[in-house]
Every structure is written in C-alpha cells, then in structure tokens.
Amino acid sequence: MTDPTRKIRSTTTYSGVHSLVKQLRGPAKNYPCAECGDPAQDWAFNHEKPVNVMIDPMTGAMYSLDPDHYDPLCKRCHKRRDIRARAVTPTPMRKKNTGTLRRLPSGRWHARVWFAGKQVAAPATFDAKIDAEAWLARATREIAEGRFER
C-alpha cells in the first residue's frame, strides 16, 4: 500500500505525476526493466493496476495518481505495454491535433483549438500555461460534446 505522505493530488497532470515518480524513486535508468531485465529508460504506468486512473484530456493517455503503479521499463517493453493497453482500452491513447499553445513575447500564453476546419483562438490570453491548457482541454471536451461556441 502506498505511504500516505506520497499521495498525489487529484489535480496533478500526466507530466506532473511522471516527474513526481522520478523525484520519489529516482531515474528509471537506475533500475533494470521490470519485463526483460535490460537497463530501464522510462517510468511506465502499469495498466494492470487500475486504481486512481486518470485520462490525460489532451492525449487520452492513462496514468495513475499512485507512484507505486509505475514500473521501470526499457523503450521496447514500454512501447509493447502501451500497445497492449491500447488494444483493450476504449479511450484512444494517441495524441490528437486538437489545438495549439504558444508563449507570447510578453510571457503570456495564447491558445487555439481546431473547430469546423479552422483554428479558433481563446477569447483572451493567459498568465500561466496551465490556464491555457485548461481552456484547451475544456474547449476540446465541448467540441466532442457538441457544445462549443466560438
């Protein structure tokens, strides 16, 4: 069972969880691959432990909020694991070209989303990248649900 001091907040992003796993357990390269024994290169979500599973709104990739649900894997085994998971997962796990984020010279963030064959800009720019990502995720979800308005 996971130590409660290692709990991850439910607002943590896909990349944030991977960074935290690396902080807690060190680089994956310090471990052998959990599947073949070769030197590991990545921390990979173990799809067989479906507890606290989240879906990245931008990529559809599954990830867990529990650091114990990640294994050190070599690139080959990581790719194989993701392909196996994709075959049985209803959510697509490939990145879709849903929109773009761009940092402006002012330091603010500009977001655009694809809608009806054109890119539509957010109504305003954002102070933080995470706010622009949230707008993009929300707009993408609204488009999928047929509720997006320009």
For each residue, the residues with C-beta under 8 A, 3 or more apart:
1:
2: 6 7 66 67 68
3: 6
4: 7
5:
6: 2 3 24 67
7: 2 4 65
8: 12 16 17 20 65 66 67
9: 12 65
10: 54 65
11:
12: 8 9 16 17 20 65
13: 16 17 56 130 133
14: 17 18 54 56 59 61 63
15: 18 19
16: 8 12 13 19 20
17: 8 12 13 14 20 21 63 64 65 67
18: 14 15 21 22 43 63 70
19: 15 16 22 23
20: 8 12 16 17 23 24 67
21: 17 18 24 25 43 67 70
22: 18 19 25 26 27 28 43
23: 19 20
24: 6 20 21 67
25: 21 22 43 67 70
26: 22 30 31
27: 22 30
28: 22 31 40 41 42 43 72 73
29: 39 40 41
30: 26 27 40 72
31: 26 28 34 40 72
32: 37 38 39 40 72
33: 36 37 38 39 40 72 73 74 77
34: 31 40 71 72 73 77
35: 71 73 74 77 80 81
36: 33 74 76 77
37: 32 33
38: 32 33 74 76 77
39: 29 32 33 74
40: 28 29 30 31 32 33 34 72 73 74
41: 28 29 73 74 75 78
42: 28 72 73 74 75 78
43: 18 21 22 25 28 70 71 72 73
44: 70 71 72 73 77 78 81 82
45: 62 63 64 69 70
46: 49 64 69 70 71 81
47: 50 62 81 84 85 89
48:
49: 46 64 66 68 69
50: 47 53
51: 64 66 69
52: 64 65 66 69
53: 50 62 63 64
54: 10 14 62 63 64 65
55: 60 61 62 91
56: 13 14 59 60 61 62 63
57: 137 140 141
58: 95 98 133 136 137 140
59: 14 56 93 94 95 96
60: 55 56 91 92 93 94 95 96
61: 14 55 56 93
62: 45 47 53 54 55 56 85 89 91 93
63: 14 17 18 45 53 54 56
64: 17 45 46 49 51 52 53 54 69 70
65: 7 8 9 10 12 17 52 54
66: 2 8 49 51 52 69
67: 2 6 8 17 20 21 24 25 70
68: 2 49
69: 45 46 49 51 52 64 66
70: 18 21 25 43 44 45 46 64 67
71: 34 35 43 44 46
72: 28 30 31 32 33 34 40 42 43 44
73: 28 33 34 35 40 41 42 43 44 77 78 81
74: 33 35 36 38 39 40 41 42 77 78
75: 41 42 78 79
76: 36 38 79 80
77: 33 34 35 36 38 44 73 74 80 81
78: 41 42 44 73 74 75 81 82
79: 75 76 82 83
80: 35 76 77 83 84
81: 35 44 46 47 73 77 78 84 85
82: 44 78 79 85 86 93
83: 79 80 86 87
84: 47 80 81 87 88
85: 47 62 81 82 88 89 93
86: 82 83 89 92 93 94
87: 83 84
88: 84 85
89: 47 62 85 86 93
90:
91: 55 60 62
92: 60 86 96
93: 59 60 61 62 82 85 86 89
94: 59 60 86
95: 58 59 60
96: 59 60 92
97: 114
98: 58 113 114 136 140 143
99: 111 112 113 114 119 136 139 140
100: 111 112 119
101: 109 110 111 129 132 133 136
102: 109 110 111 112
103: 107 108 109 110 129
104: 107 108 109 110 125
105:
106: 125
107: 103 104
108: 103 104 125 126 127
109: 101 102 103 104 125 126 127 128 129 131 132
110: 101 102 103 104 121 122 125 126 132
111: 99 100 101 102 121 122 126 132 133 135 136 139
112: 99 100 102 119 120 121 122
113: 98 99 119 120 122 136 139 140 143 148
114: 97 98 99 117 118 119 120
115: 118 119 120 139 143 148 150
116:
117: 114
118: 114 115
119: 99 100 112 113 114 115
120: 112 113 114 115 139 150
121: 110 111 112
122: 110 111 112 113 125 126 132 135 136 139
123:
124:
125: 104 106 108 109 110 122 132
126: 108 109 110 111 122 129 131 132 135
127: 108 109 131
128: 109 131 132
129: 101 103 109 126 132 133
130: 13 133 134
131: 109 126 127 128 134 135
132: 101 109 110 111 122 125 126 128 129 135 136
133: 13 58 101 111 129 130 136 137
134: 130 131 137 138
135: 111 122 126 131 132 138 139
136: 58 98 99 101 111 113 122 132 133 139 140
137: 57 58 133 134 140 141
138: 134 135 141 142
139: 99 111 113 115 120 122 135 136 142 143 148
140: 57 58 98 99 113 136 137 143 144
141: 57 137 138 144 145
142: 138 139 145 147 148 149
143: 98 113 115 139 140 146 148
144: 140 141
145: 141 142 148
146: 143
147: 142
148: 113 115 139 142 143 145
149: 142
150: 115 120
